[in-house]
């Protein structure tokens, strides 16, 4: 009997494998674009008229924009499951 030597290769684990996924990269890009758009909307609509700028007001717009970016890439219709 002849046996072949077992070759074991390391698998990509952790964040390296996660960042190599096309879907994760697309989601992160859309979240970033949504956050920038949310901040832009806040800045050009509400911040122009404010006497002082409160960080929590702008963060709510950034989080909302980021959520919209996340929803666009992860909704059922974006994955052709409508």
MOTAPE-V305406 format. One record per helix or strand of 3 or more residues. SS is the DSSP state (hx for helix, st for strand). FROM is the first residue (numbers start at 1). TO is the last residue. Records with the same first field share a line. If there is no record, write none. Layout:
# MOTAPE-V305406
SS=FROM-TO + FROM-TO
This chain:
# MOTAPE-V305406
hx=15-20 + 22-45 + 47-49 + 55-74
